[in-house]
Amino acid sequence: MSSKLLKIGLFIIVLGAVSLGLEKVFYGGIDSNGVLQESFFLPLSFLLWGLGVLLIIGAFLLKLMRPR
């Protein structure tokens, strides 16, 4: 079970990195009027990273608590 959580957590972190890359490529600049242009990708990347870290921590905790 913890191996699946670890793999899912790593995959979600990769999705967060892709989301941040999309933000940097397509958005994140200041337009000619001086308005900051941002998209949904930036908060999505932080949410995905946080969820991925929580899943990885949960996987390690389950591995530690498993009876031997």
Phi and psi restraints in degrees (range 20) as a CNS / XPLOR table:
assign (resid 1 and name C) (resid 2 and name N)
       (resid 2 and name CA) (resid 2 and name C) 1.0 -68.6 20.0 2
assign (resid 2 and name N) (resid 2 and name CA)
       (resid 2 and name C) (resid 3 and name N) 1.0 -27.5 20.0 2
assign (resid 2 and name C) (resid 3 and name N)
       (resid 3 and name CA) (resid 3 and name C) 1.0 -66.4 20.0 2
assign (resid 3 and name N) (resid 3 and name CA)
       (resid 3 and name C) (resid 4 and name N) 1.0 -39.1 20.0 2
assign (resid 3 and name C) (resid 4 and name N)
       (resid 4 and name CA) (resid 4 and name C) 1.0 -65.9 20.0 2
assign (resid 4 and name N) (resid 4 and name CA)
       (resid 4 and name C) (resid 5 and name N) 1.0 -42.2 20.0 2
assign (resid 4 and name C) (resid 5 and name N)
       (resid 5 and name CA) (resid 5 and name C) 1.0 -62.9 20.0 2
assign (resid 5 and name N) (resid 5 and name CA)
       (resid 5 and name C) (resid 6 and name N) 1.0 -39.5 20.0 2
assign (resid 5 and name C) (resid 6 and name N)
       (resid 6 and name CA) (resid 6 and name C) 1.0 -63.8 20.0 2
assign (resid 6 and name N) (resid 6 and name CA)
       (resid 6 and name C) (resid 7 and name N) 1.0 -45.5 20.0 2
assign (resid 6 and name C) (resid 7 and name N)
       (resid 7 and name CA) (resid 7 and name C) 1.0 -64.5 20.0 2
assign (resid 7 and name N) (resid 7 and name CA)
       (resid 7 and name C) (resid 8 and name N) 1.0 -42.6 20.0 2
assign (resid 7 and name C) (resid 8 and name N)
       (resid 8 and name CA) (resid 8 and name C) 1.0 -65.1 20.0 2
assign (resid 8 and name N) (resid 8 and name CA)
       (resid 8 and name C) (resid 9 and name N) 1.0 -41.8 20.0 2
assign (resid 8 and name C) (resid 9 and name N)
       (resid 9 and name CA) (resid 9 and name C) 1.0 -61.5 20.0 2
assign (resid 9 and name N) (resid 9 and name CA)
       (resid 9 and name C) (resid 10 and name N) 1.0 -43.5 20.0 2
assign (resid 9 and name C) (resid 10 and name N)
       (resid 10 and name CA) (resid 10 and name C) 1.0 -64.7 20.0 2
assign (resid 10 and name N) (resid 10 and name CA)
       (resid 10 and name C) (resid 11 and name N) 1.0 -39.5 20.0 2
assign (resid 10 and name C) (resid 11 and name N)
       (resid 11 and name CA) (resid 11 and name C) 1.0 -63.9 20.0 2
assign (resid 11 and name N) (resid 11 and name CA)
       (resid 11 and name C) (resid 12 and name N) 1.0 -40.9 20.0 2
assign (resid 11 and name C) (resid 12 and name N)
       (resid 12 and name CA) (resid 12 and name C) 1.0 -67.7 20.0 2
assign (resid 12 and name N) (resid 12 and name CA)
       (resid 12 and name C) (resid 13 and name N) 1.0 -35.9 20.0 2
assign (resid 12 and name C) (resid 13 and name N)
       (resid 13 and name CA) (resid 13 and name C) 1.0 -65.5 20.0 2
assign (resid 13 and name N) (resid 13 and name CA)
       (resid 13 and name C) (resid 14 and name N) 1.0 -38.5 20.0 2
assign (resid 13 and name C) (resid 14 and name N)
       (resid 14 and name CA) (resid 14 and name C) 1.0 -63.8 20.0 2
assign (resid 14 and name N) (resid 14 and name CA)
       (resid 14 and name C) (resid 15 and name N) 1.0 -41.3 20.0 2
assign (resid 14 and name C) (resid 15 and name N)
       (resid 15 and name CA) (resid 15 and name C) 1.0 -61.3 20.0 2
assign (resid 15 and name N) (resid 15 and name CA)
       (resid 15 and name C) (resid 16 and name N) 1.0 -37.4 20.0 2
assign (resid 15 and name C) (resid 16 and name N)
       (resid 16 and name CA) (resid 16 and name C) 1.0 -64.4 20.0 2
assign (resid 16 and name N) (resid 16 and name CA)
       (resid 16 and name C) (resid 17 and name N) 1.0 -39.0 20.0 2
assign (resid 16 and name C) (resid 17 and name N)
       (resid 17 and name CA) (resid 17 and name C) 1.0 -67.0 20.0 2
assign (resid 17 and name N) (resid 17 and name CA)
       (resid 17 and name C) (resid 18 and name N) 1.0 -39.7 20.0 2
assign (resid 17 and name C) (resid 18 and name N)
       (resid 18 and name CA) (resid 18 and name C) 1.0 -64.0 20.0 2
assign (resid 18 and name N) (resid 18 and name CA)
       (resid 18 and name C) (resid 19 and name N) 1.0 -41.7 20.0 2
assign (resid 18 and name C) (resid 19 and name N)
       (resid 19 and name CA) (resid 19 and name C) 1.0 -62.6 20.0 2
assign (resid 19 and name N) (resid 19 and name CA)
       (resid 19 and name C) (resid 20 and name N) 1.0 -41.3 20.0 2
assign (resid 19 and name C) (resid 20 and name N)
       (resid 20 and name CA) (resid 20 and name C) 1.0 -66.6 20.0 2
assign (resid 20 and name N) (resid 20 and name CA)
       (resid 20 and name C) (resid 21 and name N) 1.0 -37.6 20.0 2
assign (resid 20 and name C) (resid 21 and name N)
       (resid 21 and name CA) (resid 21 and name C) 1.0 -63.5 20.0 2
assign (resid 21 and name N) (resid 21 and name CA)
       (resid 21 and name C) (resid 22 and name N) 1.0 -40.9 20.0 2
assign (resid 21 and name C) (resid 22 and name N)
       (resid 22 and name CA) (resid 22 and name C) 1.0 -63.3 20.0 2
assign (resid 22 and name N) (resid 22 and name CA)
       (resid 22 and name C) (resid 23 and name N) 1.0 -37.6 20.0 2
assign (resid 22 and name C) (resid 23 and name N)
       (resid 23 and name CA) (resid 23 and name C) 1.0 -62.0 20.0 2
assign (resid 23 and name N) (resid 23 and name CA)
       (resid 23 and name C) (resid 24 and name N) 1.0 -44.3 20.0 2
assign (resid 23 and name C) (resid 24 and name N)
       (resid 24 and name CA) (resid 24 and name C) 1.0 -69.3 20.0 2
assign (resid 24 and name N) (resid 24 and name CA)
       (resid 24 and name C) (resid 25 and name N) 1.0 -34.2 20.0 2
assign (resid 24 and name C) (resid 25 and name N)
       (resid 25 and name CA) (resid 25 and name C) 1.0 -77.0 20.0 2
assign (resid 25 and name N) (resid 25 and name CA)
       (resid 25 and name C) (resid 26 and name N) 1.0 -46.2 20.0 2
assign (resid 25 and name C) (resid 26 and name N)
       (resid 26 and name CA) (resid 26 and name C) 1.0 -99.9 20.0 2
assign (resid 26 and name N) (resid 26 and name CA)
       (resid 26 and name C) (resid 27 and name N) 1.0 -22.9 20.0 2
assign (resid 26 and name C) (resid 27 and name N)
       (resid 27 and name CA) (resid 27 and name C) 1.0 -135.0 20.0 2
assign (resid 27 and name N) (resid 27 and name CA)
       (resid 27 and name C) (resid 28 and name N) 1.0 -167.5 20.0 2
assign (resid 27 and name C) (resid 28 and name N)
       (resid 28 and name CA) (resid 28 and name C) 1.0 87.9 20.0 2
assign (resid 28 and name N) (resid 28 and name CA)
       (resid 28 and name C) (resid 29 and name N) 1.0 16.1 20.0 2
assign (resid 28 and name C) (resid 29 and name N)
       (resid 29 and name CA) (resid 29 and name C) 1.0 -110.6 20.0 2
assign (resid 29 and name N) (resid 29 and name CA)
       (resid 29 and name C) (resid 30 and name N) 1.0 177.4 20.0 2
assign (resid 29 and name C) (resid 30 and name N)
       (resid 30 and name CA) (resid 30 and name C) 1.0 -107.6 20.0 2
assign (resid 30 and name N) (resid 30 and name CA)
       (resid 30 and name C) (resid 31 and name N) 1.0 126.0 20.0 2
assign (resid 30 and name C) (resid 31 and name N)
       (resid 31 and name CA) (resid 31 and name C) 1.0 -78.2 20.0 2
assign (resid 31 and name N) (resid 31 and name CA)
       (resid 31 and name C) (resid 32 and name N) 1.0 -176.9 20.0 2
assign (resid 31 and name C) (resid 32 and name N)
       (resid 32 and name CA) (resid 32 and name C) 1.0 -67.1 20.0 2
assign (resid 32 and name N) (resid 32 and name CA)
       (resid 32 and name C) (resid 33 and name N) 1.0 -19.5 20.0 2
assign (resid 32 and name C) (resid 33 and name N)
       (resid 33 and name CA) (resid 33 and name C) 1.0 -90.0 20.0 2
assign (resid 33 and name N) (resid 33 and name CA)
       (resid 33 and name C) (resid 34 and name N) 1.0 0.1 20.0 2
assign (resid 33 and name C) (resid 34 and name N)
       (resid 34 and name CA) (resid 34 and name C) 1.0 83.2 20.0 2
assign (resid 34 and name N) (resid 34 and name CA)
       (resid 34 and name C) (resid 35 and name N) 1.0 17.9 20.0 2
assign (resid 34 and name C) (resid 35 and name N)
       (resid 35 and name CA) (resid 35 and name C) 1.0 -98.8 20.0 2
assign (resid 35 and name N) (resid 35 and name CA)
       (resid 35 and name C) (resid 36 and name N) 1.0 130.8 20.0 2
assign (resid 35 and name C) (resid 36 and name N)
       (resid 36 and name CA) (resid 36 and name C) 1.0 -71.8 20.0 2
assign (resid 36 and name N) (resid 36 and name CA)
       (resid 36 and name C) (resid 37 and name N) 1.0 126.2 20.0 2
assign (resid 36 and name C) (resid 37 and name N)
       (resid 37 and name CA) (resid 37 and name C) 1.0 -100.3 20.0 2
assign (resid 37 and name N) (resid 37 and name CA)
       (resid 37 and name C) (resid 38 and name N) 1.0 115.5 20.0 2
assign (resid 37 and name C) (resid 38 and name N)
       (resid 38 and name CA) (resid 38 and name C) 1.0 -130.6 20.0 2
assign (resid 38 and name N) (resid 38 and name CA)
       (resid 38 and name C) (resid 39 and name N) 1.0 161.7 20.0 2
assign (resid 38 and name C) (resid 39 and name N)
       (resid 39 and name CA) (resid 39 and name C) 1.0 -123.7 20.0 2
assign (resid 39 and name N) (resid 39 and name CA)
       (resid 39 and name C) (resid 40 and name N) 1.0 -171.3 20.0 2
assign (resid 39 and name C) (resid 40 and name N)
       (resid 40 and name CA) (resid 40 and name C) 1.0 -77.7 20.0 2
assign (resid 40 and name N) (resid 40 and name CA)
       (resid 40 and name C) (resid 41 and name N) 1.0 -12.2 20.0 2
assign (resid 40 and name C) (resid 41 and name N)
       (resid 41 and name CA) (resid 41 and name C) 1.0 -66.1 20.0 2
assign (resid 41 and name N) (resid 41 and name CA)
       (resid 41 and name C) (resid 42 and name N) 1.0 -35.2 20.0 2
assign (resid 41 and name C) (resid 42 and name N)
       (resid 42 and name CA) (resid 42 and name C) 1.0 -65.7 20.0 2
assign (resid 42 and name N) (resid 42 and name CA)
       (resid 42 and name C) (resid 43 and name N) 1.0 -53.1 20.0 2
assign (resid 42 and name C) (resid 43 and name N)
       (resid 43 and name CA) (resid 43 and name C) 1.0 -66.6 20.0 2
assign (resid 43 and name N) (resid 43 and name CA)
       (resid 43 and name C) (resid 44 and name N) 1.0 -31.3 20.0 2
assign (resid 43 and name C) (resid 44 and name N)
       (resid 44 and name CA) (resid 44 and name C) 1.0 -63.5 20.0 2
assign (resid 44 and name N) (resid 44 and name CA)
       (resid 44 and name C) (resid 45 and name N) 1.0 -39.7 20.0 2
assign (resid 44 and name C) (resid 45 and name N)
       (resid 45 and name CA) (resid 45 and name C) 1.0 -64.6 20.0 2
assign (resid 45 and name N) (resid 45 and name CA)
       (resid 45 and name C) (resid 46 and name N) 1.0 -40.7 20.0 2
assign (resid 45 and name C) (resid 46 and name N)
       (resid 46 and name CA) (resid 46 and name C) 1.0 -68.8 20.0 2
assign (resid 46 and name N) (resid 46 and name CA)
       (resid 46 and name C) (resid 47 and name N) 1.0 -37.5 20.0 2
assign (resid 46 and name C) (resid 47 and name N)
       (resid 47 and name CA) (resid 47 and name C) 1.0 -63.8 20.0 2
assign (resid 47 and name N) (resid 47 and name CA)
       (resid 47 and name C) (resid 48 and name N) 1.0 -42.5 20.0 2
assign (resid 47 and name C) (resid 48 and name N)
       (resid 48 and name CA) (resid 48 and name C) 1.0 -66.2 20.0 2
assign (resid 48 and name N) (resid 48 and name CA)
       (resid 48 and name C) (resid 49 and name N) 1.0 -41.9 20.0 2
assign (resid 48 and name C) (resid 49 and name N)
       (resid 49 and name CA) (resid 49 and name C) 1.0 -61.5 20.0 2
assign (resid 49 and name N) (resid 49 and name CA)
       (resid 49 and name C) (resid 50 and name N) 1.0 -44.8 20.0 2
assign (resid 49 and name C) (resid 50 and name N)
       (resid 50 and name CA) (resid 50 and name C) 1.0 -62.2 20.0 2
assign (resid 50 and name N) (resid 50 and name CA)
       (resid 50 and name C) (resid 51 and name N) 1.0 -44.0 20.0 2
assign (resid 50 and name C) (resid 51 and name N)
       (resid 51 and name CA) (resid 51 and name C) 1.0 -63.6 20.0 2
assign (resid 51 and name N) (resid 51 and name CA)
       (resid 51 and name C) (resid 52 and name N) 1.0 -41.7 20.0 2
assign (resid 51 and name C) (resid 52 and name N)
       (resid 52 and name CA) (resid 52 and name C) 1.0 -62.7 20.0 2
assign (resid 52 and name N) (resid 52 and name CA)
       (resid 52 and name C) (resid 53 and name N) 1.0 -42.2 20.0 2
assign (resid 52 and name C) (resid 53 and name N)
       (resid 53 and name CA) (resid 53 and name C) 1.0 -65.2 20.0 2
assign (resid 53 and name N) (resid 53 and name CA)
       (resid 53 and name C) (resid 54 and name N) 1.0 -41.7 20.0 2
assign (resid 53 and name C) (resid 54 and name N)
       (resid 54 and name CA) (resid 54 and name C) 1.0 -62.3 20.0 2
assign (resid 54 and name N) (resid 54 and name CA)
       (resid 54 and name C) (resid 55 and name N) 1.0 -40.1 20.0 2
assign (resid 54 and name C) (resid 55 and name N)
       (resid 55 and name CA) (resid 55 and name C) 1.0 -66.7 20.0 2
assign (resid 55 and name N) (resid 55 and name CA)
       (resid 55 and name C) (resid 56 and name N) 1.0 -38.8 20.0 2
assign (resid 55 and name C) (resid 56 and name N)
       (resid 56 and name CA) (resid 56 and name C) 1.0 -67.1 20.0 2
assign (resid 56 and name N) (resid 56 and name CA)
       (resid 56 and name C) (resid 57 and name N) 1.0 -42.2 20.0 2
assign (resid 56 and name C) (resid 57 and name N)
       (resid 57 and name CA) (resid 57 and name C) 1.0 -62.5 20.0 2
assign (resid 57 and name N) (resid 57 and name CA)
       (resid 57 and name C) (resid 58 and name N) 1.0 -42.4 20.0 2
assign (resid 57 and name C) (resid 58 and name N)
       (resid 58 and name CA) (resid 58 and name C) 1.0 -61.9 20.0 2
assign (resid 58 and name N) (resid 58 and name CA)
       (resid 58 and name C) (resid 59 and name N) 1.0 -37.9 20.0 2
assign (resid 58 and name C) (resid 59 and name N)
       (resid 59 and name CA) (resid 59 and name C) 1.0 -64.3 20.0 2
assign (resid 59 and name N) (resid 59 and name CA)
       (resid 59 and name C) (resid 60 and name N) 1.0 -42.2 20.0 2
assign (resid 59 and name C) (resid 60 and name N)
       (resid 60 and name CA) (resid 60 and name C) 1.0 -69.2 20.0 2
assign (resid 60 and name N) (resid 60 and name CA)
       (resid 60 and name C) (resid 61 and name N) 1.0 -36.8 20.0 2
assign (resid 60 and name C) (resid 61 and name N)
       (resid 61 and name CA) (resid 61 and name C) 1.0 -65.7 20.0 2
assign (resid 61 and name N) (resid 61 and name CA)
       (resid 61 and name C) (resid 62 and name N) 1.0 -41.1 20.0 2
assign (resid 61 and name C) (resid 62 and name N)
       (resid 62 and name CA) (resid 62 and name C) 1.0 -63.8 20.0 2
assign (resid 62 and name N) (resid 62 and name CA)
       (resid 62 and name C) (resid 63 and name N) 1.0 -35.5 20.0 2
assign (resid 62 and name C) (resid 63 and name N)
       (resid 63 and name CA) (resid 63 and name C) 1.0 -68.2 20.0 2
assign (resid 63 and name N) (resid 63 and name CA)
       (resid 63 and name C) (resid 64 and name N) 1.0 -38.5 20.0 2
assign (resid 63 and name C) (resid 64 and name N)
       (resid 64 and name CA) (resid 64 and name C) 1.0 -70.3 20.0 2
assign (resid 64 and name N) (resid 64 and name CA)
       (resid 64 and name C) (resid 65 and name N) 1.0 -34.3 20.0 2
assign (resid 64 and name C) (resid 65 and name N)
       (resid 65 and name CA) (resid 65 and name C) 1.0 -86.2 20.0 2
assign (resid 65 and name N) (resid 65 and name CA)
       (resid 65 and name C) (resid 66 and name N) 1.0 -8.4 20.0 2
assign (resid 65 and name C) (resid 66 and name N)
       (resid 66 and name CA) (resid 66 and name C) 1.0 -68.1 20.0 2
assign (resid 66 and name N) (resid 66 and name CA)
       (resid 66 and name C) (resid 67 and name N) 1.0 130.7 20.0 2
assign (resid 66 and name C) (resid 67 and name N)
       (resid 67 and name CA) (resid 67 and name C) 1.0 -67.5 20.0 2
assign (resid 67 and name N) (resid 67 and name CA)
       (resid 67 and name C) (resid 68 and name N) 1.0 145.1 20.0 2
